[in-house]
Amino acid sequence: MRFKTLAMASALAVTLSTSALAQTEIQWWHSMTAVNGEWVNDLARQFNESQKEFKIVPTYKGQYDESMTAAVAAFRAGNAPHILQVFEVGTATMMASKGAIVPVGQVMKDAGEKFDPSAYIPAVAGYYTAPSGQMLSFPFNSSTTIFYFNKDAFKAAGLPTDKAPATWPEVVAAAAKLKASGHKCPFTTAWQNWTQIESFSAWHNVEFASKNNGLSGLDTRLKVNSPLHQRHVENLASMAKQGLFIYKGRGNVPEASFVSGECAMIATSSGFYGNVAKNAKFAYGLTALPYYPDVPGAPQNTVIGGASLWVMAGKKPEEYKGIAKFFSFISTPEVQSASHKRTGYLPITTAAYQLTDKSGFYKEHPGTDVAVTQMIRKVTDKSRGIRLGNYVQIRAIEDEELEQVWSGKKTAKEALDAIVTRGNEQLEKFQKANKG
C-alpha cells in the first residue's frame, strides 16, 4: 500500500512538472519602478491568471537607456527578451534595427489575433507606425507632459487654488508669490529636455528639427536655437537666478521634490499621476502646460512620451503567439481604462477613453483628462512628434548644455547653439550608418 501511495505521488509530481514545463514563458524587460513597477507586475499577474498556456515574466532592467543597451547586448549574444519596453526617443534606433525586431502588426496577424491600428488614439498609433503604414511597436505607457501644482502651497501664498497658471508670465508671478510666502522651491521641472525643449516646441507650433521633426527623413537637423527657444531658456535662467526655478536633476529625479511638498509646481509626465495620487500628503491639481500667449497658434498640442513594447526577433512561433495574446489582453478597454486611472498614462484606445469618461472618473478627479485633451488637439507637421536617430545621446547633450545655463556658466544662446552643433553631429552619424 505504501509503495502504491509513493507511486501515485511520484506520478502526480511528474504530471505537475510536465504541466509547468508546458507553459510557455515570455520574458518582458521593462524600466518601470515604484508604483508603476507594481502596475507592470500586476498586469503580468492578471494575464497569467487569465489563462494557463503562457506566463509573462516581467524583469526590471534599469532606466530606459540602460535597458536598451542591455537588450542590444543580449540580442547579439542570442538571448534577448521576447518583449522590450523602449522609450519614445529610442523609436528611430529600433526602427533602424533591421533583423532585430518583428513588427507588432505582423506578430498579431501571424497569431490570428484581432488587431486594428485605427482603434488606437491617432497621435499614439501614428508615432509607432512606419511610412508603409505598418505598426512597428505596441503602444504601452504612452504619456505626455503636463503641469502639477500644490494647492495647499498656493493657498498659503494667497494664490487661487481652483485655477493654475496657464501662461509662463503667470508661472513667474505665482513663483514670486510662493517664494515671498517662504517656499524654497516654487517651480521645478523633470525631464527638462522633453518638457522644456521638445514638448515646448510642439506646444508653440515651432520646429524642433527639420524634416517634420525627423518623421520625414534621416537627413534631419536640429532647430532649437530659434528666437523663441532662446527666449524661453532665458526666461527659465532668469527664474533660476531669482530662486523661482530650482533645478533638481535629470530625468524624473525632480519628481520626488514635488511629492514631498518641497517644490510647489512641476512640469513632468502625465505618468507621474499614480505616484502623486498615492503618496502626496497635500491637495494638488493637474493642468495643461504653460505657454506664451503672444506666440501665434499657441497652445497647439504636446508630443507623445513614455514607451512602447517592441517584439524581438529569433523566437519560436509559440512564443510569438503568447506575445500576441498578452498584447490583446492589455488592449481591452477594461484593462486599458484601469491602467489609465491608476497611472495617468494615456488610454491608448478610443474605447478605453470613452469607458473612462463614462465611468465619471474625469469628473471625480479633475485634470486627469488633460493628457488626453492635449494630445487630441489639431496636429500640424511641427507637432506630430519627434523621431530622431541617436536621440539618447542628443538628450544627454541637451541636459549637459541646459545645466550650464542654470548654473550661470553659459548664456541661453551659447547653450542652444551648442545643442544644435553637437546634436547635428549625432544625427549625421546616424544618417551615415543607416543610409541604406
Buried (B, 14 or more C-beta within 10 A) or exposed (E): EEEEEEEEEEEEEEEEEEEEEEEBEBBBBBBBBBBBBBBBBBBBEBBBEEEEEBBBBBEBBBBBBEBBBBBBEBBEEEEBBBBBBBBBBBBBBBBBBEEBBBBBBBBBBEBEBEBEBEBBBBBBBBBBBEEEEBBBBBBBBBBBBBBBBBBBBBBBBEBEBEEBBBBBBBBBBBBBBBBEBEBEBBBBBBBBBBBBBBBBBBBBBBBBBBBBBBBBEBEBBBBBBBEBBBEBBBBBBEBBEEBBBBBBBBBBEBBBBBBEBBBBBBBBBBBBBBBBBEEBEBEBBBBBBBBBEEBEBBBBBBBBBBBBBBBBBEBEEEBBBBBBBBBBBBBBBEBBBBBBBBBBBBBBBBBBBEBBBEEEBBEEBEBBBBBBEBBBBEBEEBBBBBBBBBBBBBBBBBBBBBBBBBEEEBBBBBBBBBBBEBBBBBBBEBBEEBEE
